[in-house]
């Protein structure tokens, strides 16, 4: 981690924002008939989404998370119970009346996950219980705040809720921050800093937050974790969630604006609101503390930040088009198609450019389209049994089909 600075890999002297890059690279599309802030994901953007979700699933599996799925809406009463309607209604879509019952699109997954926790009696032996979901949520951002993928009204969030004992809170937050740092290293993100988002200062009154004597304890725990981790951070009173303080990861956009990309929040309110409990060693009921965490935030914002960081020139594992094969003439197309099938059947994203254009033009268009690797096949390559591999920022090299496949699979596996 470093102090805030411009993004690194793939950066150029004049950095474009993700909306400008999208005009040429087609990650998403907006349509007035669907609505502002409700983007349509195009195939190239979905590739990046899917790879991020795969990364999150792998990290969560290794960390002992269990995946759940919950609906996009619920009865309005659920959001009264959670506190979202009293404290968050301005950011929610209006209610829908169906058969004399009011429903709301969910702004967050947490109330649904609390209901999963309470679906049966829990034992202290099950804790920490970590429930994860890439959940679609809906938040009514003002039209003036909407911006490409960075600020939207419909988003898919890398969400999870950890149900823990008070004695487990600090250790779990440490583990969450370690997961964040691992994810950011893999993604090549270093232009971020951590913010301890607190409630109001002592003595100040606010209707934005639920009053609770555990506020100071929770803020103290988060501060201790940050200090023990040796991670630089700054404090921001008034930036907490309504149910508790949090640590936010702030990333700089190409416009020099900080965006909250990830979060871990301490919630000591919801267990009381939902009457959540587990049976402790003495056979008595005990309230859990809930940690809300989203290391990759939303697909929308994280993809926007990565598009800007790499300026569309993604590392191999994230590249929407990993390989493009360029046959020099019609007589080379059979070999090109054979190689395409070999790579495609190995789950590598590959295409063939068999147009009657010059080699120089085809290769130039590959780089403009941010293709990661280009394979050229001509007479010389067929005779030698090796193809000419050109990669972004690397000189050409000769490789056999087996060597090419091995190289690509190794880099994709290691997320390079």
C-alpha positions as CSV (number, residue, x, y, z in Angstrom):
1,X,0.0,0.0,0.0
2,X,1.1,3.5,-0.6
3,X,-0.1,7.0,-0.3
4,X,-2.6,8.1,-2.9
5,X,-1.2,8.3,-6.4
6,X,-2.2,7.7,-10.0
7,X,-2.8,4.0,-11.0
8,X,0.1,2.0,-12.2
9,X,0.0,-0.9,-14.6
10,X,-1.1,0.1,-18.1
11,X,-1.1,3.8,-17.1
12,X,-0.3,6.4,-19.7
13,X,0.6,10.0,-19.5
14,X,-2.9,11.3,-20.1
15,X,-5.3,9.0,-18.2
16,X,-8.9,8.6,-19.5
17,X,-11.7,7.9,-17.1
18,X,-13.6,4.6,-17.5
19,X,-16.5,6.3,-19.5
20,X,-14.1,7.6,-22.2
21,X,-12.4,4.2,-22.4
22,X,-15.8,2.5,-22.6
23,X,-16.5,4.3,-25.9
24,X,-13.9,2.3,-27.7
25,X,-13.7,-0.9,-25.6
26,X,-17.4,-1.5,-24.9
27,X,-17.6,-2.7,-21.3
28,X,-21.1,-1.4,-20.6
29,X,-24.0,0.4,-22.1
30,X,-26.6,2.9,-20.7
31,X,-30.1,3.2,-22.2
32,X,-32.7,5.8,-21.3
33,X,-35.5,3.4,-21.7
34,X,-34.0,1.3,-18.9
35,X,-33.1,4.2,-16.6
36,X,-30.3,6.3,-15.4
37,X,-27.8,4.5,-13.2
38,X,-28.9,1.0,-14.4
39,X,-26.1,-0.1,-16.8
40,X,-26.3,-3.0,-19.2
41,X,-23.1,-5.1,-18.9
42,X,-21.6,-6.0,-22.3
43,X,-19.5,-9.2,-22.9
44,X,-16.1,-7.5,-22.2
45,X,-17.4,-6.1,-18.9
46,X,-18.9,-9.4,-17.9
47,X,-15.6,-11.1,-18.3
48,X,-14.0,-8.7,-15.8
49,X,-17.0,-9.1,-13.4
50,X,-16.8,-12.9,-13.6
51,X,-13.0,-13.0,-13.0
52,X,-13.4,-10.7,-9.9
53,X,-16.2,-12.9,-8.6
54,X,-14.1,-16.0,-9.1
55,X,-11.3,-14.4,-7.2
56,X,-13.6,-13.5,-4.3
57,X,-15.2,-17.0,-4.2
58,X,-11.7,-18.6,-4.0
59,X,-10.5,-16.3,-1.2
60,X,-13.7,-16.7,0.7
61,X,-13.7,-20.5,0.4
62,X,-10.1,-20.7,1.8
63,X,-11.2,-18.4,4.6
64,X,-14.1,-20.5,5.7
65,X,-17.0,-18.6,4.2
66,X,-20.3,-20.2,3.2
67,X,-22.2,-18.9,0.2
68,X,-25.9,-18.1,0.3
69,X,-28.4,-16.5,-2.1
70,X,-31.2,-14.2,-1.2
71,X,-34.0,-12.4,-3.1
72,X,-33.7,-8.8,-4.5
73,X,-36.7,-7.6,-2.6
74,X,-38.6,-8.2,0.7
75,X,-41.6,-7.0,2.6
76,X,-41.3,-3.4,3.8
77,X,-41.5,-4.5,7.4
78,X,-38.1,-6.1,7.1
79,X,-36.5,-2.8,6.5
80,X,-38.3,-1.2,9.4
81,X,-36.9,-3.9,11.6
82,X,-33.3,-3.5,10.2
83,X,-33.4,0.3,10.6
84,X,-32.9,1.0,6.9
85,X,-36.3,2.8,6.6
86,X,-35.8,5.0,9.6
87,X,-32.2,5.8,8.7
88,X,-31.7,5.1,5.0
89,X,-35.1,5.7,3.3
90,X,-33.9,8.6,1.1
91,X,-31.5,6.1,-0.6
92,X,-34.2,3.4,-1.2
93,X,-36.6,2.9,-4.0
94,X,-40.3,3.6,-3.2
95,X,-42.5,0.7,-2.0
96,X,-44.5,-1.6,-4.3
97,X,-48.0,-2.6,-3.2
98,X,-48.8,-6.2,-4.1
99,X,-51.9,-7.9,-2.8
100,X,-52.1,-5.4,0.1
101,X,-48.5,-6.1,1.1
102,X,-45.8,-3.5,0.7
103,X,-42.4,-4.6,-0.8
104,X,-39.1,-2.8,-1.3
105,X,-36.1,-3.4,-3.5
106,X,-33.3,-4.1,-1.1
107,X,-30.5,-1.5,-0.6
108,X,-28.3,-4.1,1.2
109,X,-28.2,-7.9,1.8
110,X,-27.7,-7.8,5.5
111,X,-31.4,-8.2,6.6
112,X,-31.7,-11.3,4.5
113,X,-28.5,-12.8,5.9
114,X,-29.8,-12.1,9.5
115,X,-32.8,-14.2,8.6
116,X,-30.6,-17.0,7.4
117,X,-28.7,-16.9,10.7
118,X,-32.0,-17.0,12.7
119,X,-33.4,-19.8,10.6
120,X,-32.4,-22.3,13.3
121,X,-30.8,-22.4,16.8
122,X,-27.1,-21.6,16.6
123,X,-24.3,-22.9,18.9
124,X,-21.2,-21.0,19.9
125,X,-19.3,-23.8,18.2
126,X,-20.5,-22.5,14.8
127,X,-19.0,-19.1,15.4
128,X,-17.5,-17.3,13.6
129,X,-20.2,-17.9,11.0
130,X,-19.4,-16.3,7.7
131,X,-22.2,-15.9,5.1
132,X,-21.2,-14.5,1.7
133,X,-23.1,-13.5,-1.4
134,X,-22.6,-11.5,-4.5
135,X,-25.9,-9.8,-4.0
136,X,-27.7,-7.4,-6.3
137,X,-28.9,-4.3,-4.5
138,X,-30.6,-1.0,-5.4
139,X,-29.9,2.4,-4.1
140,X,-31.6,5.6,-5.3
141,X,-28.6,7.9,-5.9
142,X,-29.5,11.4,-7.0
143,X,-29.3,11.9,-10.7
144,X,-26.6,14.5,-10.3
145,X,-24.4,12.0,-8.5
146,X,-24.6,9.2,-11.2
147,X,-21.4,8.6,-13.1
148,X,-20.8,5.7,-15.5
149,X,-20.1,2.6,-13.4
150,X,-18.6,4.6,-10.5
151,X,-22.0,5.6,-9.1
152,X,-25.1,3.7,-10.1
153,X,-28.5,2.8,-8.8
154,X,-28.3,-1.0,-9.4
155,X,-25.2,-2.7,-8.2
156,X,-23.9,-6.2,-7.4
157,X,-21.9,-6.2,-4.1
158,X,-19.2,-8.6,-2.9
159,X,-21.1,-8.9,0.4
160,X,-20.6,-11.0,3.5
161,X,-21.7,-11.0,7.1
162,X,-19.7,-12.5,9.9
163,X,-21.5,-13.5,13.1
164,X,-18.9,-13.6,15.9
165,X,-18.5,-13.4,19.7
166,X,-17.2,-10.2,21.2
167,X,-14.0,-12.0,22.0
168,X,-13.6,-12.9,18.3
169,X,-14.1,-9.4,16.8
170,X,-10.5,-8.2,16.7
171,X,-9.1,-11.4,15.2
172,X,-11.8,-11.5,12.5
173,X,-11.2,-7.9,11.5
174,X,-7.5,-8.7,11.2
175,X,-8.3,-11.6,8.9
176,X,-10.6,-9.4,6.8
177,X,-7.9,-6.7,6.3
178,X,-5.4,-9.4,5.3
179,X,-7.9,-10.6,2.7
180,X,-8.3,-7.1,1.4
181,X,-4.5,-6.6,1.1
182,X,-4.2,-10.0,-0.7
183,X,-6.9,-9.0,-3.2
184,X,-5.4,-5.6,-3.8
185,X,-1.9,-7.2,-4.4
186,X,-3.4,-9.5,-7.0
187,X,-5.3,-6.7,-8.7
188,X,-2.2,-4.5,-8.7
189,X,-3.9,-1.8,-6.6
190,X,-1.6,0.4,-4.5
191,X,-3.2,3.8,-4.8
192,X,-5.4,3.5,-1.7
193,X,-5.5,4.5,2.0
194,X,-7.7,3.4,4.9
195,X,-10.2,5.5,6.6
196,X,-11.6,4.9,10.1
197,X,-15.2,6.1,9.6
198,X,-16.5,7.1,13.0
199,X,-19.8,8.4,14.5
200,X,-20.1,11.9,15.8
201,X,-17.6,13.4,18.3
202,X,-18.3,12.9,22.0
203,X,-21.0,15.4,23.2
204,X,-22.4,15.9,19.7
205,X,-26.0,14.8,18.9
206,X,-27.0,13.2,15.6
207,X,-30.2,11.5,14.3
208,X,-28.0,9.8,11.7
209,X,-26.8,7.1,14.1
210,X,-28.4,4.6,16.4
211,X,-27.4,5.5,20.0
212,X,-25.5,2.7,21.7
213,X,-22.9,2.5,24.5
214,X,-20.8,0.1,22.4
215,X,-19.9,2.8,19.8
216,X,-16.7,3.8,21.6
217,X,-15.8,0.1,22.1
218,X,-16.3,-0.7,18.5
219,X,-14.3,2.4,17.3
220,X,-11.5,1.4,19.7
221,X,-11.4,-2.1,18.4
222,X,-11.1,-0.9,14.8
223,X,-8.4,1.6,15.8
224,X,-6.4,-1.1,17.6
225,X,-6.6,-3.4,14.6
226,X,-5.3,-0.6,12.2
227,X,-2.5,0.3,14.6
228,X,-1.5,-3.4,15.1
229,X,-1.6,-4.0,11.4
230,X,0.9,-1.1,10.8
231,X,-1.4,0.3,8.1
232,X,-1.5,4.1,7.8
233,X,-5.0,5.5,8.2
234,X,-6.9,8.6,9.0
235,X,-10.1,9.2,11.0
236,X,-13.3,10.7,9.7
237,X,-16.0,11.6,12.2
238,X,-19.6,11.4,10.8
239,X,-18.8,8.8,8.1
240,X,-19.9,5.7,10.0
241,X,-22.8,3.5,9.0
242,X,-26.0,4.1,11.0
243,X,-25.5,0.9,13.0
244,X,-21.8,1.2,13.8
245,X,-18.3,2.4,12.8
246,X,-16.3,1.0,9.9
247,X,-13.0,0.9,8.1
248,X,-13.3,2.1,4.5
249,X,-10.7,1.6,1.7
250,X,-10.4,4.8,-0.3
251,X,-9.1,4.6,-3.9
252,X,-8.2,7.6,-6.0
253,X,-9.9,7.8,-9.4
254,X,-8.1,9.3,-12.5
255,X,-9.9,12.6,-11.7
256,X,-8.2,12.8,-8.3
257,X,-11.4,12.0,-6.4
258,X,-11.4,9.4,-3.6
259,X,-13.9,6.6,-3.9
260,X,-14.9,4.2,-1.2
261,X,-14.1,0.8,-2.7
262,X,-14.2,-1.7,0.2
263,X,-15.4,-1.7,3.8
264,X,-15.5,-3.6,7.0
265,X,-18.2,-2.5,9.5
266,X,-18.9,-3.4,13.2
267,X,-22.6,-3.8,13.9
268,X,-23.8,-4.2,17.4
269,X,-27.4,-3.1,16.7
270,X,-28.8,-5.7,14.3
271,X,-28.5,-8.6,16.6
272,X,-30.9,-6.8,19.0
273,X,-33.2,-5.7,16.3
274,X,-33.5,-9.2,14.8
275,X,-33.3,-11.0,18.2
276,X,-30.3,-13.0,17.0
277,X,-28.6,-15.2,19.5
278,X,-26.5,-18.4,19.9
279,X,-26.2,-20.8,22.8
280,X,-23.0,-20.3,24.7
281,X,-20.9,-22.9,26.7
282,X,-23.1,-22.4,29.7
283,X,-26.3,-23.2,27.8
284,X,-27.4,-19.5,27.8
285,X,-28.4,-17.3,25.0
286,X,-25.8,-14.7,23.9
287,X,-26.0,-12.0,21.2
288,X,-23.4,-12.1,18.4
289,X,-21.6,-9.1,17.0
290,X,-22.0,-8.7,13.3
291,X,-19.2,-7.7,10.9
292,X,-20.2,-6.4,7.5
293,X,-17.5,-6.7,4.9
294,X,-17.0,-6.2,1.1
295,X,-13.4,-6.5,0.1
296,X,-14.1,-5.9,-3.6
297,X,-17.0,-3.6,-3.0
298,X,-19.4,-3.6,-5.9
299,X,-18.7,-5.0,-9.4
300,X,-19.6,-1.6,-10.9
301,X,-17.2,0.6,-8.9
302,X,-14.3,-1.9,-8.8
303,X,-14.5,-2.5,-12.5
304,X,-14.6,1.2,-13.1
305,X,-11.5,1.7,-10.9
306,X,-9.6,-1.1,-12.6
307,X,-10.5,0.1,-16.1
308,X,-9.0,3.5,-15.1
309,X,-6.0,2.0,-13.4
310,X,-5.0,-0.2,-16.4
311,X,-6.5,2.1,-19.0
312,X,-8.1,-1.0,-20.5
313,X,-4.8,-2.8,-20.9
314,X,-5.5,-5.5,-18.3
315,X,-3.2,-8.3,-17.2
316,X,-3.8,-11.6,-19.0
317,X,-6.2,-13.1,-16.4
318,X,-8.5,-10.1,-16.5
319,X,-8.2,-9.3,-20.3
320,X,-11.6,-9.8,-22.0
321,X,-9.7,-10.9,-25.1
322,X,-6.6,-12.8,-24.0
323,X,-5.3,-14.0,-27.4
324,X,-6.0,-13.0,-31.0
325,X,-4.6,-15.2,-33.8
326,X,-3.6,-13.5,-37.1
327,X,-3.2,-15.8,-40.1
328,X,-1.3,-14.2,-42.9
329,X,-3.2,-15.8,-45.8
330,X,-6.1,-18.2,-46.5
331,X,-3.7,-21.1,-46.5
332,X,-2.8,-20.4,-42.8
333,X,-6.4,-20.4,-41.6
334,X,-6.6,-24.1,-40.9
335,X,-3.7,-23.9,-38.6
336,X,-5.2,-20.8,-37.0
337,X,-8.5,-22.5,-36.4
338,X,-6.7,-25.6,-35.0
339,X,-4.8,-23.4,-32.5
340,X,-8.0,-21.5,-31.6
341,X,-9.8,-24.7,-30.7
342,X,-6.8,-25.9,-28.6
343,X,-6.9,-22.6,-26.6
344,X,-10.7,-22.3,-26.5
345,X,-11.1,-25.8,-25.2
346,X,-8.6,-24.9,-22.5
347,X,-10.9,-22.0,-21.4
348,X,-8.7,-19.3,-22.9
349,X,-10.5,-16.3,-24.5
350,X,-9.3,-16.4,-28.0
351,X,-10.3,-15.2,-31.5
352,X,-9.1,-15.4,-35.1
353,X,-8.8,-12.3,-37.3
354,X,-9.0,-13.8,-40.8
355,X,-9.8,-10.5,-42.6
356,X,-8.0,-9.6,-45.8
357,X,-6.0,-6.8,-44.2
358,X,-2.3,-6.2,-43.8
359,X,-0.5,-7.7,-40.9
360,X,0.6,-4.3,-39.6
361,X,-3.0,-3.1,-39.6
362,X,-4.3,-6.2,-37.8
363,X,-1.6,-6.0,-35.1
364,X,-2.1,-2.3,-34.6
365,X,-5.8,-2.9,-34.1
366,X,-5.1,-5.6,-31.6
367,X,-3.2,-3.1,-29.4
368,X,-5.9,-0.5,-29.9
369,X,-8.5,-3.1,-28.7
370,X,-6.2,-3.9,-25.7
371,X,-5.8,-7.6,-26.7
372,X,-3.2,-9.1,-24.4
373,X,-1.3,-11.5,-26.8
374,X,-1.2,-11.8,-30.6
375,X,-0.1,-15.0,-32.4
376,X,1.0,-14.6,-36.0
377,X,0.8,-17.6,-38.3
378,X,2.5,-17.6,-41.8
379,X,4.6,-19.9,-44.0
380,X,7.7,-19.6,-41.8
381,X,5.8,-20.4,-38.7
382,X,4.1,-23.5,-40.2
383,X,7.5,-24.8,-41.5
384,X,9.2,-24.3,-38.1
385,X,6.2,-25.7,-36.2
386,X,6.4,-22.6,-34.0
387,X,4.2,-19.4,-33.9
388,X,5.3,-15.8,-33.5
389,X,3.9,-14.6,-30.1
390,X,3.7,-10.8,-29.6
391,X,2.7,-9.6,-26.2
392,X,2.0,-6.1,-24.9
393,X,5.2,-4.5,-23.8
394,X,7.3,-7.6,-24.7
395,X,9.3,-8.5,-27.8
396,X,8.2,-11.2,-30.2
397,X,9.1,-14.9,-29.4
398,X,8.7,-18.2,-31.1
399,X,6.6,-20.8,-29.3
400,X,5.0,-24.1,-30.2
401,X,1.3,-24.7,-29.5
402,X,2.1,-26.7,-26.4
403,X,4.5,-24.0,-25.1
404,X,1.9,-21.3,-25.8
405,X,-0.8,-23.2,-24.0
406,X,1.5,-23.9,-21.0
407,X,2.6,-20.3,-20.8
408,X,-0.9,-18.9,-20.9
409,X,-2.3,-21.4,-18.4
410,X,0.5,-20.7,-16.0
411,X,0.0,-16.9,-16.1
412,X,-3.8,-17.2,-15.8
413,X,-3.5,-19.6,-12.9
414,X,-1.1,-17.2,-11.1
415,X,-3.3,-14.2,-12.1
416,X,-0.5,-12.4,-13.9
